[in-house]
Amino acid sequence: MTKDARNMTVVVTGASGRTGSRVARSAEAAGLTVRAASRARGFDWRDGSTWAGVLRGADAAYLVYPSDIGAPGAAEAVGAVAREAVGLGVRRLVLLSSRGQERARDAEEALHASGADWTVVRASWFAQNFSEGPLVEELRVSGELVFPAGEVREPFVDVRDIGDVVVAALVAGDRYTGETISVSGPRPLTFGEAVAEIARATGRGLTYRAVSPQRYGENLLGFGVPAREVEALVEAFTQLLDGRNAYLSDGVRQVLGREARDFTEFAREAAAAGTWKA
Ligand SMILES: NC(=O)c1ccc[n+]([C@@H]2O[C@H](COP(=O)([O-])OP(=O)(O)OC[C@H]3O[C@@H](n4cnc5c(N)ncnc54)[C@H](OP(=O)(O)O)[C@@H]3O)[C@@H](O)[C@H]2O)c1
């Protein structure tokens, strides 16, 4: 840790979300002052007039673009927030990105071009996609997860490891400035194997059913998700779930000097907390 890390104030966007809440927790545990940012806390990615008030006077920021870093408009928004931050003297920026998603590179490049002292953390799929967010209710209520992932393998990363890596990068001075850190869990699992792990942890007969991305898109349209969003999601899933991401990344070990948390540990803890209780 650098000498002045404890005096650092870090703006955490998405602070009520999956990764932001863990970044905030890890930062507080490391002695940093956290300035939580989300729409309820007066920061809106879609409204530039809300940015300066949250960023001014901070030393660093964790940037997480809501929903999908590869979404239309994400790169422009990331670039604009980053330039505003740099202009206000908040030079140290860490951006969450995703592995294997070509459209995510535009947002990374917008960050690089902003003049920030940047670090990009590229993550695999989150283990917490199964316990927090839109997939949970389906699995909990119907006992079945319908998803366009076929038999593809993914090394699900625990978002607590993302929080720890982001904070370690922030407090390490210049060590990770200008670097892209790729993180994943320690074991590639199919979505079926992941649901089977959750079934074991809960004692429920939970199952996974693979559908095509097109069929999944039709289901989303049926649930009222806007066509533009469905199109972007289907494109992202088709790309992300074609097997290109079945490899392991060792960013957690490189930065934290320990192994990444395993999916079994995640499933046991979330089951014990009652996440998938019928
Ligand atoms: N899911 C994955 O497996 C995965 C893998 C790699 C990368 N990623 C990337 O992770 C990001 C999503 O991160 P996450 O899962 O941690 O987020 P999340 O749990 O979906 O939470 C979104 C956060 O952003 C806030 N938010 C939503 N709309 C906002 C707006 N217009 N302005 C300001 N804040 C807003 C929300 O709070 P309020 O609603 O209170 O504003 C919430 O705190 C995406 O960029 C995605 O591409 C995801």
The ligand as a Gaussian input file, in Angstrom:
#p B3LYP/6-31G(d) Opt

LIG

0 1
 N      -22.559000      -9.631000     -15.244000
 C      -21.395000     -10.093000     -15.650000
 O      -21.148000     -11.302000     -15.623000
 C      -20.330000      -9.126000     -16.129000
 C      -19.060000      -9.604000     -16.474000
 C      -18.064000      -8.688000     -16.876000
 C      -18.375000      -7.328000     -16.920000
 N      -19.635000      -6.918000     -16.594000
 C      -19.950000      -5.477000     -16.647000
 O      -20.368000      -5.085000     -15.351000
 C      -21.181000      -3.923000     -15.469000
 C      -22.372000      -4.041000     -14.530000
 O      -21.835000      -4.055000     -13.231000
 P      -22.618000      -4.615000     -11.976000
 O      -23.138000      -5.983000     -12.300000
 O      -21.734000      -4.442000     -10.803000
 O      -23.828000      -3.611000     -11.900000
 P      -25.309000      -3.909000     -11.412000
 O      -25.307000      -4.872000     -10.280000
 O      -26.149000      -4.189000     -12.624000
 O      -25.709000      -2.513000     -10.821000
 C      -25.803000      -1.349000     -11.612000
 C      -25.411000      -0.180000     -10.746000
 O      -25.402000       1.001000     -11.539000
 C      -26.342000       1.929000     -10.992000
 N      -26.996000       2.585000     -12.120000
 C      -27.932000       2.074000     -12.967000
 N      -28.254000       2.988000     -13.902000
 C      -27.515000       4.089000     -13.628000
 C      -27.379000       5.378000     -14.220000
 N      -28.102000       5.737000     -15.311000
 N      -26.522000       6.265000     -13.682000
 C      -25.810000       5.953000     -12.558000
 N      -25.858000       4.751000     -11.967000
 C      -26.709000       3.833000     -12.491000
 C      -27.289000       1.134000     -10.138000
 O      -27.775000       1.915000      -9.069000
 P      -29.094000       2.807000      -9.180000
 O      -30.107000       1.957000      -9.885000
 O      -29.404000       3.099000      -7.759000
 O      -28.692000       4.029000      -9.951000
 C      -26.362000       0.063000      -9.584000
 O      -25.631000       0.550000      -8.488000
 C      -21.530000      -3.775000     -16.943000
 O      -20.726000      -2.758000     -17.486000
 C      -21.136000      -5.128000     -17.530000
 O      -20.756000      -5.060000     -18.897000
 C      -20.602000      -7.765000     -16.199000

